[in-house]
Amino acid sequence: MERVPTVAGTTNLVDILDRVLDKGLVIAGDVRISLANVELLTIRIRLLVCSVDKAEEIGLNWWKYDPHLTIPAPAARSTLPQATRTVTRRRPARAAGRRRA
């Protein structure tokens, strides 16, 4: 009879997630589709999963400077050039009794 090795103890999902976020996890791969030695499609996959603290520790902090993820300070809004400001104009009120033709 053959013995199957077993691992003593239990690990739950929270422990695994905590370990991955603390240490980091990198997944990298390439997918290439070719036909008759002609490359039709190349997909490069690079994925890093870690906590924000770990990302800052290794020098990744792009989310701090992404304009889609940051909210400008109220003082910075007034210093924008006129061309970049959003202008809201109100329509003049119509005189009572006037109908549109």
N, C-alpha and C positions, 0 to 999 in steps of 0.2 A: 504494500500500500504506500502511495506517494504522499508526502507531507507538503501542504501548501503553506507558504510563509504568511503570517498574519501580523498586523500592526497592533500593538497593545495601546489602549487608550482610545479616546474619541476626540475628534476635531469637528467643531460645528462651523457653519458658514460665517459667523461673526469673527471667529478666530482666523479663518483663512483670509477674509476681507481685511482685517486689521493688519495681518502680516504683509499682504500685497500692498496696501496703502503705505505702510511704514517703510518697506524695502524698495518697492517699485517693481513693475513688471513691464518688460519690453517684448513686443511681438513685431517681427519684421519678416517680410516675404515679398516675392516678385511673382507675378503671373504674366506669362507671355503666350500670345496666340500667334502662331505662324502658319503659313500655307505655302508649300513649295519653297522653303527657305526665304520667304518674304514675311517679315514681321508685320503683323496687322494691328496688334494691340499689346501694350505693355501697361500693367498696373503695378505700381510700387506701393506697398502697404508698410507704414511705420506707425506703431501704436505704443504709447507710453501711458501706463496707468499707475498713478501714485497720488499721494496726498498733496495738498497745496504747499504744506511746509516742506516736504521732501523736494518738490519741484523748485521752490525758491532756493533750497540748499544746493541743488545741482545747477542753478543758474537759469532756470526757466521761469520767466515772469511776464510773458507776452500779454496776458490778460489785463495787466495794469495799464497798458498803453493802447489797447484796442478801442477805437472810437465807438464801436458798437456795444461794448461792454462797460464803458465808463460814462459817468454822468458829469457833464461840465459844471463847474461851480457857477453860481448866479453872477458873480462879479465878472467872470470870463465871458458871459453872454453879451454884456454891454460893450465889450471891447472888440467885438467882431466887426469886420468891415461891413459897410452898408449892403454890399452885393450878397453877402451870405445870410443876412437877417431875413426872417420871415415877416412879411408885412400883411396885416389883416385889414381889409377895407370894408367898411359898411356901406350898404346901398342906401341912397337917400330915400327917405320915406315918401310914399306917393301921397299926393293931395287927396283929400276925401272926395268921393264922388267921381273921380277920374277913372276911366276904364281903359284897359289896354286894348288897342285895336288889332 
